[in-house]
Each structure stands twice: as structure tokens, then as C-alpha cells.
Amino acid sequence: MFLYFNVKNPNLIVPKRLKKGDTIGLITPAGVITSQKLEYTKKLLNGLGYKTVHTKNVLLKKGYLAGSDKEKLDDLHFMFKNDEVDAIMCVRGGYGTMRLLPDIDYNLIAKHPKILIGYSDITALLQAIYKKTGLVGFHGIVGTSAFTQYTLNNFLNILTDVSETKVIHSFPPLPDSVESYIPYVLNRGKVQGHLIGGNLALLASLMGTPFEPDFENKIVFIEDIDEAPYRIDRMLTQLLLSGKLQKAAGIVLGVFNACDLDRENLSPENSLSLKEVITDRLSSLKMPIMYGFSFGHIQNQAIFPVGVLAEMDTNSFTINLLKPSVL
């Protein structure tokens, strides 16, 4: 499982699969949770056949943060170091994960690799650990997510099945779906590359830091929530101005929930639509690009293993994993 650790040039580390009866450690590296949210997560995972463990730190509160940076780091390091913990799940996103990145013990994590799953603000944690250790992380759910049948199927498919290849199909939009849920293709094509990405706001915020994502020849997956179209424009423009996004092999955009003209005081008279922004910013890139894949801040969530070789196909609107995400 542990291959080789070199911060400058990490090899891929694929963690052990999740099995029934395994113990999942629960942490809150970002925002605050309530005891009710914690109990929801524990009951859900226990119902799926997993044990759960957490420390007292999981319910801490320091303003908008789930405790101090040291307390959150202590939890993260404890869960990786503890051999009785088989996988780690972040209970929620929010804000605060980026504050931890400089002080994470990446050597410790590389020596004790295991499944780490989360999304939204957890993008920063998944990206930094992958960049510094090569450990595959899993973007797709947090403990408080709604485990629909589609989400559960993806959870089991990606985290428990050791098959080398598997296809991730997007959940079809409902007939009465709002515009931001409707999928479309900007540039058609089929391309292979290692998966990298996450929340747009976090990806943009990481640029220019030691933890910025490497998009070159990668399939980049991006999502966001509750951002006005001009803010989506600004963050996509930042990725383009960095000169990095243009080097990607392809781009898979999730559902940008509540990022369109349905926001208060926005109309076609005073704003571009979400689709207009995405088309304007990305359609000229010479790579396959598709919008509306089922991941992000929505109920039906696909799970993407960061760092795993995959193939995106805009014709079938699928992501095909070409290497195992767990062992």
C-alpha cells in the first residue's frame, strides 16, 4: 500500500478499500457541526455496517471554526496515526481547512495512508495531501450529505470495490430541474488524464501557494455553490490568468447550485447567466469540456478519486476510471 514518499515527486499511494465492520474516524477540519449532525452521521454509517470513532474535538466551536487550528490538526493526525481507524470522513465543509495546510505532518500521513473523504472546503485538504504525498483522496460527500441511492451506489462502488475499471454515470436531471442542473457539452471529445479538482473557490484560493493544483494533462473537475455569475467569472478568470487551467486535458463541471440568475436582484438585464459565463470563459480552450455532471453541493453526488487515471467522454457523459481507486 505504501509505495514511496517524496514531496517533490510523489508516486501514487492507493489506500485500502473500506470493508463492512471497518472503523471510520470522524473529523471537522473546517466549519462547526451540531451534536445532531454528528448523530446523523454516526447513525447513517452505523446503518451501513461501519463503526465510527471521534474525539471530543469534533464538536468544538471557535467562532465560525470547529476549534483551534491545533485542535483540528491533532484530530487529523490522530486519525491517520491510529491503526484502529480504517478510513477518515469529514463531517462537513464550511471554512477553515486552508489554515491547516502549512502545519500538516505529511510524512505521518504518507506512512499511514488510508481513505480520506470530503468535499467543498475539504478540497484544500485533499489537494494538499495528494500534492505532498501522492495519497489518493476522495471528493464527493461529507458525513452530513444526503445519501440518496445514487450517492450510496457511488460510495460503495468507489470505496469498497477493488475493480480496476468502473464507469461513473451522471445522475439524469429531473424534468422540472432548474437551469443550473441541465447538462450540456461545450467541447466534445474523449480524453484520458489523472483526476484533480474540487470546489472552484478553493482551487482559485490555492493558486500561488505551495499547495496549488497541477492541472497539466489532468482531467479537472470543478463545482461551486451560492456564487453570483460574476464571482464564477472572476474565479475562472483567475485560473486562466495563472496559465495553468489551459494545460488541462479536459474539464468536467459539476452542478453549480444557486449560481445563476435565480439569485436575488439578478436578471438578464444586469448579469450574464451562469451558462454564458462558463461558455465565455472556457469554450475557447482546446479540450473536451462538459457541464452538469452529478457532483457538488447537490443531493445525488458522484465520488471522484483524486489522482486516479480516468477517461472522460462527452458523448456518453461518463467518467471511466482506468485504474483502481482502492486496493
C-alpha positions in Angstrom: 0.0 0.0 0.0 2.8 2.5 0.9 4.9 2.8 -2.2 7.4 5.6 -1.8 7.3 9.1 -0.4 9.0 12.1 -1.9 7.3 15.5 -1.5 8.8 16.8 -4.8 7.8 13.9 -6.9 5.3 11.7 -5.2 4.2 8.3 -6.5 0.5 7.5 -6.3 -0.5 5.9 -3.0 -3.8 3.9 -3.3 -5.4 3.2 0.1 -7.0 0.0 1.3 -10.7 -0.5 0.5 -13.4 0.0 3.0 -15.0 -3.2 4.3 -18.0 -3.9 6.4 -17.1 -3.6 10.1 -14.3 -1.1 9.4 -14.0 1.9 11.6 -14.4 5.4 10.1 -12.9 8.3 12.0 -15.0 11.5 12.0 -13.3 14.9 11.9 -14.3 18.5 11.4 -11.3 20.4 9.8 -13.5 23.2 8.6 -16.8 24.5 10.0 -18.8 23.8 13.2 -21.3 21.0 13.5 -24.1 20.4 16.0 -24.4 17.2 18.1 -27.5 16.4 16.0 -25.4 16.5 12.8 -22.8 14.2 14.4 -25.5 11.8 15.5 -27.0 11.8 12.0 -23.6 10.9 10.5 -22.9 8.1 13.1 -26.4 6.6 12.6 -26.0 6.6 8.8 -22.6 5.0 8.8 -23.5 2.5 11.5 -26.6 1.6 9.4 -24.3 0.8 6.5 -22.3 -1.6 8.7 -19.4 0.6 9.8 -18.2 1.6 13.2 -17.4 5.2 13.9 -15.0 7.0 16.2 -14.3 10.6 17.1 -12.7 12.7 19.8 -14.1 15.5 21.9 -12.6 17.9 19.4 -15.3 17.1 16.7 -17.9 19.3 18.4 -15.6 22.3 19.3 -16.5 25.8 18.3 -14.4 28.9 17.9 -16.5 31.4 16.1 -17.0 30.0 12.6 -14.3 27.4 13.1 -14.6 24.0 14.6 -12.0 24.7 17.2 -8.5 26.0 17.0 -6.1 25.0 14.2 -4.0 23.0 16.7 -7.1 21.0 17.9 -8.1 20.3 14.3 -4.6 19.2 13.4 -4.5 17.0 16.4 -7.6 15.2 15.3 -6.4 14.8 11.7 -3.0 13.4 12.8 -4.6 11.2 15.4 -7.0 9.6 12.9 -4.2 8.9 10.4 -1.8 7.5 13.1 -4.4 5.3 14.8 -4.2 1.9 13.2 -7.6 1.0 14.5 -9.1 3.7 12.2 -9.6 2.4 8.7 -10.9 5.5 6.9 -11.5 9.2 7.7 -14.6 11.2 6.8 -15.0 14.9 7.2 -18.4 15.6 8.8 -19.0 18.9 6.9 -17.2 21.6 4.9 -17.6 25.3 5.6 -14.3 27.2 6.1 -11.0 26.7 7.8 -9.2 23.8 6.1 -6.7 26.0 4.3 -5.4 27.3 7.6 -4.1 23.8 8.5 -2.1 23.1 5.4 1.3 24.5 6.4 1.4 22.5 9.7 0.1 19.1 8.5 2.6 16.3 9.1 2.6 14.9 5.5 5.3 12.3 6.4 3.0 10.9 9.0 0.1 10.7 6.5 2.3 9.0 3.9 3.4 6.4 6.4 -0.2 5.7 7.5 -2.2 6.0 4.2 -6.0 5.5 4.4 -9.2 6.7 2.8 -9.9 10.4 3.4 -13.2 11.7 2.0 -14.9 15.1 1.9 -15.7 17.9 -0.5 -16.4 21.7 -0.5 -13.8 23.3 1.8 -12.2 19.9 2.2 -10.9 20.4 -1.4 -7.9 22.1 0.2 -7.1 19.1 2.4 -7.5 16.6 -0.4 -5.4 18.7 -2.8 -2.6 19.4 -0.3 -2.3 15.8 0.8 -2.3 14.5 -2.8 0.3 17.0 -3.8 2.6 16.4 -0.9 2.3 12.6 -0.5 0.6 11.2 -3.6 -2.2 9.7 -1.5 -5.5 9.3 -3.4 -8.2 11.3 -1.7 -11.9 11.1 -2.3 -14.0 14.1 -3.3 -17.8 13.7 -3.2 -19.5 13.6 0.2 -19.3 14.6 3.8 -20.9 13.0 6.8 -24.0 15.2 6.7 -24.6 14.6 3.0 -27.9 13.1 1.9 -27.2 9.5 1.0 -29.6 9.0 -2.0 -29.4 5.7 -3.8 -27.2 7.3 -6.4 -24.8 8.6 -3.8 -24.7 5.4 -1.9 -24.1 3.4 -5.0 -21.1 5.6 -5.8 -19.9 5.5 -2.3 -19.8 1.7 -2.4 -18.6 1.5 -6.0 -15.6 3.8 -5.4 -14.6 3.0 -1.8 -15.3 -0.7 -1.4 -14.9 -2.3 -4.9 -11.3 -3.1 -6.0 -12.2 -3.5 -9.7 -9.6 -1.8 -11.9 -12.1 -0.1 -14.2 -15.5 1.3 -13.5 -17.8 3.8 -15.1 -19.3 6.8 -13.3 -22.6 7.8 -14.9 -24.1 11.2 -14.1 -27.5 11.3 -12.5 -30.1 12.5 -15.0 -31.7 15.8 -14.2 -35.4 15.7 -13.1 -38.0 17.1 -15.6 -38.6 20.2 -13.5 -34.9 20.9 -12.8 -33.7 24.5 -12.8 -31.3 25.6 -15.5 -28.1 25.0 -13.5 -28.9 21.3 -13.3 -29.3 20.8 -17.0 -26.2 19.2 -18.6 -24.5 20.4 -21.8 -21.3 20.0 -23.7 -19.0 22.9 -24.6 -16.4 21.0 -26.4 -16.8 17.4 -27.5 -14.2 14.7 -27.2 -12.8 11.8 -25.2 -9.6 12.2 -23.3 -7.5 10.5 -20.6 -5.8 12.0 -17.6 -5.5 11.8 -13.8 -8.3 13.4 -11.8 -7.8 16.6 -10.0 -10.1 19.3 -8.7 -12.8 20.2 -6.3 -14.6 23.4 -5.2 -13.8 26.4 -7.5 -13.4 28.9 -4.7 -10.8 26.7 -3.0 -9.0 25.9 -6.2 -8.7 29.6 -7.0 -7.6 30.4 -3.5 -4.8 27.8 -3.6 -3.2 29.4 -6.7 0.1 31.0 -5.9 0.6 28.9 -2.8 2.8 25.8 -2.3 -0.4 23.8 -2.5 -1.8 25.0 -5.8 -3.2 22.2 -8.0 -1.2 20.9 -11.0 -3.7 20.9 -13.9 -1.3 19.8 -16.6 -2.6 16.9 -18.6 -5.2 16.3 -15.9 -9.0 15.9 -16.0 -10.1 18.8 -13.9 -13.4 18.5 -12.0 -14.9 21.8 -10.7 -18.0 22.7 -8.7 -19.4 25.5 -6.6 -22.4 26.8 -4.8 -24.1 30.1 -4.0 -21.8 32.3 -6.0 -23.1 35.0 -8.3 -22.2 34.6 -12.0 -19.7 37.5 -11.8 -17.9 35.6 -9.0 -17.7 32.4 -11.0 -16.4 34.6 -13.9 -13.7 36.1 -11.5 -12.5 32.7 -10.2 -12.4 31.0 -13.6 -10.5 34.1 -14.9 -8.1 33.7 -12.1 -7.4 30.1 -13.0 -6.9 31.2 -16.7 -4.7 34.1 -15.8 -2.4 31.7 -13.9 -1.8 30.0 -17.2 -2.5 26.6 -15.5 -6.0 25.7 -16.5 -5.2 25.9 -20.2 -2.8 22.9 -19.7 -5.6 20.5 -18.6 -6.5 17.5 -20.7 -10.3 18.1 -20.1 -12.7 19.8 -17.7 -15.7 18.3 -16.0 -18.0 20.8 -14.4 -20.5 19.7 -11.7 -23.8 21.3 -10.9 -23.1 24.9 -9.8 -26.1 25.1 -7.4 -27.6 28.5 -6.7 -25.0 30.3 -9.0 -27.4 31.5 -11.7 -30.0 34.3 -12.3 -32.2 32.7 -9.6 -30.3 34.7 -7.1 -31.8 37.9 -5.6 -31.7 41.0 -7.7 -30.1 39.3 -10.7 -31.7 39.4 -14.2 -30.6 39.2 -17.8 -30.6 43.0 -17.8 -27.9 43.3 -15.1 -26.0 40.0 -15.2 -24.7 37.3 -17.5 -26.2 33.9 -16.9 -24.1 31.1 -15.4 -24.1 29.3 -18.8 -23.0 32.5 -20.5 -20.1 32.9 -18.1 -18.9 29.3 -18.5 -19.2 29.5 -22.3 -17.4 32.8 -22.4 -14.5 31.8 -20.2 -14.0 28.2 -21.2 -15.3 27.4 -24.7 -12.2 28.6 -26.5 -10.0 26.1 -24.6 -8.8 23.3 -26.9 -10.0 20.4 -24.8 -13.3 18.4 -24.0 -15.5 20.3 -21.6 -18.9 19.3 -20.2 -21.1 20.9 -17.6 -23.7 19.4 -15.2 -22.1 16.2 -14.1 -23.7 15.0 -10.9 -21.3 16.2 -8.1 -21.0 19.2 -5.9 -23.5 20.7 -3.4 -26.4 18.6 -4.6 -28.1 15.5 -3.3 -27.0 13.0 -5.9 -23.2 13.0 -5.6 -20.6 11.1 -7.7 -17.3 10.5 -5.9 -14.0 11.3 -7.7 -10.8 9.7 -6.5 -8.1 12.4 -6.7 -5.1 11.3 -8.6 -6.5 8.2 -10.3 -6.2 7.8 -14.1 -9.6 8.2 -15.8 -11.2 8.9 -19.2 -13.9 11.5 -19.8 -16.3 11.0 -22.7 -18.6 13.9 -23.6 -20.6 11.7 -25.9 -21.7 9.3 -23.2 -21.4 11.9 -20.4 -19.3 9.5 -18.3 -16.1 9.3 -16.3 -14.4 5.9 -16.7 -11.8 5.0 -14.0 -8.9 3.2 -15.7 -7.1 2.3 -12.5 -8.3 1.1 -9.1 -9.1 3.7 -6.5 -8.7 1.3 -3.6 -6.8 -1.9 -3.0 
